[in-house]
């Protein structure tokens, strides 16, 4: 890609600006050093969602600028992973050659892996019938991909609704089922670096681990090796099912997953109310030494901050520096920051992922 907009010099400049903004946001906290993990400037994004804009009798990939209702047509996506950028143009040509596939097509989503799998979701403003399935299966076979069709109250899966990603962390390969409707880390390279940093941060751990917001077990699968037992919580049914699949696939037997929110887990740990989902789990049998949290952008609520402050060791992954700083102001009353890192999960945006390891003060 020769577009000067995406030069390595501009990437370094924007990353330096993000790091400076992050440092300013957490300036009231005691950060002695922050490790920086840059991304590849191009070809890093493993999933993408495009509007489909119909103009001059053809469907086009399109995106919306902030504050603008009318989308603009795009022909390239340089931040997309190799499978996305390779397939974009010929796939759209094939769709435009089929009136059944292009009619009222509203959106198109890619989910790809480093291991070579591609899942494409076609989203419509019309019902999908048997004729559509015939055309979609032909598309699937032509490009050796998986295809899913979606419309209102309808989901048509032609092959499967997931891909399987393989990531390497500390010399070991981990297999992850990534479901089409579930959350996955979009930047596989940075995800590997985050997993490695988290694993090395907790490699000398003892006792048991509790994890909130475990998702599909992305971090859990790697961190489980450092603990006797792991209790992981997640509210999404899809993610809980994927997490269990991933633990089995990776031969991990010391993790129990329970579907509940952080607020519910706090109530359970405080014995404020019983939960049927915990009927076969003896919380008193765990010797929790460490808690791992990876909350949404809103950060941790006050009760959860109080909960995690009860643990000797806290590993906090954040996608929002401001809510992280707000939470850490409370947590650092009882804990000190041992190490910190930032991960450029989303180059060319203002977003910056970060991680902090905290230990209880003597």
Secondary structure as the mmCIF struct_conf table of DSSP 4:
data_model
#
loop_
_struct_conf.conf_type_id
_struct_conf.id
_struct_conf.beg_label_comp_id
_struct_conf.beg_label_asym_id
_struct_conf.beg_label_seq_id
_struct_conf.end_label_comp_id
_struct_conf.end_label_asym_id
_struct_conf.end_label_seq_id
HELX_RH_3T_P HELX_RH_3T_P1 UNK A 4 UNK A 6
HELX_RH_AL_P HELX_RH_AL_P1 UNK A 8 UNK A 25
TURN_TY1_P TURN_TY1_P1 UNK A 26 UNK A 28
BEND BEND1 UNK A 29 UNK A 29
BEND BEND2 UNK A 32 UNK A 32
STRN STRN1 UNK A 35 UNK A 37
HELX_LH_PP_P HELX_LH_PP_P1 UNK A 38 UNK A 40
BEND BEND3 UNK A 41 UNK A 43
STRN STRN2 UNK A 45 UNK A 45
BEND BEND4 UNK A 46 UNK A 46
STRN STRN3 UNK A 47 UNK A 55
TURN_TY1_P TURN_TY1_P2 UNK A 56 UNK A 57
STRN STRN4 UNK A 58 UNK A 63
TURN_TY1_P TURN_TY1_P3 UNK A 66 UNK A 67
BEND BEND5 UNK A 69 UNK A 70
STRN STRN5 UNK A 72 UNK A 73
BEND BEND6 UNK A 75 UNK A 75
TURN_TY1_P TURN_TY1_P4 UNK A 78 UNK A 79
STRN STRN6 UNK A 80 UNK A 80
HELX_RH_AL_P HELX_RH_AL_P2 UNK A 82 UNK A 96
TURN_TY1_P TURN_TY1_P5 UNK A 97 UNK A 97
HELX_RH_AL_P HELX_RH_AL_P3 UNK A 99 UNK A 102
TURN_TY1_P TURN_TY1_P6 UNK A 103 UNK A 104
STRN STRN7 UNK A 105 UNK A 112
TURN_TY1_P TURN_TY1_P7 UNK A 114 UNK A 115
BEND BEND7 UNK A 116 UNK A 116
STRN STRN8 UNK A 118 UNK A 124
BEND BEND8 UNK A 125 UNK A 126
HELX_RH_AL_P HELX_RH_AL_P4 UNK A 130 UNK A 143
TURN_TY1_P TURN_TY1_P8 UNK A 144 UNK A 144
STRN STRN9 UNK A 146 UNK A 151
TURN_TY1_P TURN_TY1_P9 UNK A 152 UNK A 153
STRN STRN10 UNK A 154 UNK A 157
BEND BEND9 UNK A 158 UNK A 159
BEND BEND10 UNK A 161 UNK A 161
STRN STRN11 UNK A 162 UNK A 169
TURN_TY1_P TURN_TY1_P10 UNK A 170 UNK A 171
STRN STRN12 UNK A 172 UNK A 179
TURN_TY1_P TURN_TY1_P11 UNK A 180 UNK A 181
BEND BEND11 UNK A 182 UNK A 182
BEND BEND12 UNK A 186 UNK A 186
STRN STRN13 UNK A 187 UNK A 187
HELX_RH_AL_P HELX_RH_AL_P5 UNK A 188 UNK A 201
TURN_TY1_P TURN_TY1_P12 UNK A 202 UNK A 204
BEND BEND13 UNK A 207 UNK A 207
STRN STRN14 UNK A 208 UNK A 212
BEND BEND14 UNK A 213 UNK A 213
TURN_TY1_P TURN_TY1_P13 UNK A 215 UNK A 219
HELX_RH_AL_P HELX_RH_AL_P6 UNK A 220 UNK A 223
HELX_RH_3T_P HELX_RH_3T_P2 UNK A 224 UNK A 226
BEND BEND15 UNK A 227 UNK A 228
STRN STRN15 UNK A 230 UNK A 234
BEND BEND16 UNK A 235 UNK A 235
HELX_RH_AL_P HELX_RH_AL_P7 UNK A 237 UNK A 249
TURN_TY1_P TURN_TY1_P14 UNK A 250 UNK A 251
BEND BEND17 UNK A 254 UNK A 254
STRN STRN16 UNK A 255 UNK A 259
HELX_RH_AL_P HELX_RH_AL_P8 UNK A 262 UNK A 269
TURN_TY1_P TURN_TY1_P15 UNK A 270 UNK A 271
BEND BEND18 UNK A 272 UNK A 273
HELX_RH_3T_P HELX_RH_3T_P3 UNK A 276 UNK A 278
TURN_TY1_P TURN_TY1_P16 UNK A 279 UNK A 280
HELX_RH_3T_P HELX_RH_3T_P4 UNK A 283 UNK A 285
STRN STRN17 UNK A 288 UNK A 293
TURN_TY1_P TURN_TY1_P17 UNK A 297 UNK A 298
HELX_RH_AL_P HELX_RH_AL_P9 UNK A 302 UNK A 308
TURN_TY1_P TURN_TY1_P18 UNK A 309 UNK A 310
BEND BEND19 UNK A 311 UNK A 312
STRN STRN18 UNK A 313 UNK A 318
BEND BEND20 UNK A 319 UNK A 319
HELX_RH_AL_P HELX_RH_AL_P10 UNK A 321 UNK A 331
TURN_TY1_P TURN_TY1_P19 UNK A 332 UNK A 334
STRN STRN19 UNK A 335 UNK A 343
BEND BEND21 UNK A 345 UNK A 346
TURN_TY1_P TURN_TY1_P20 UNK A 347 UNK A 348
BEND BEND22 UNK A 349 UNK A 350
STRN STRN20 UNK A 353 UNK A 360
#
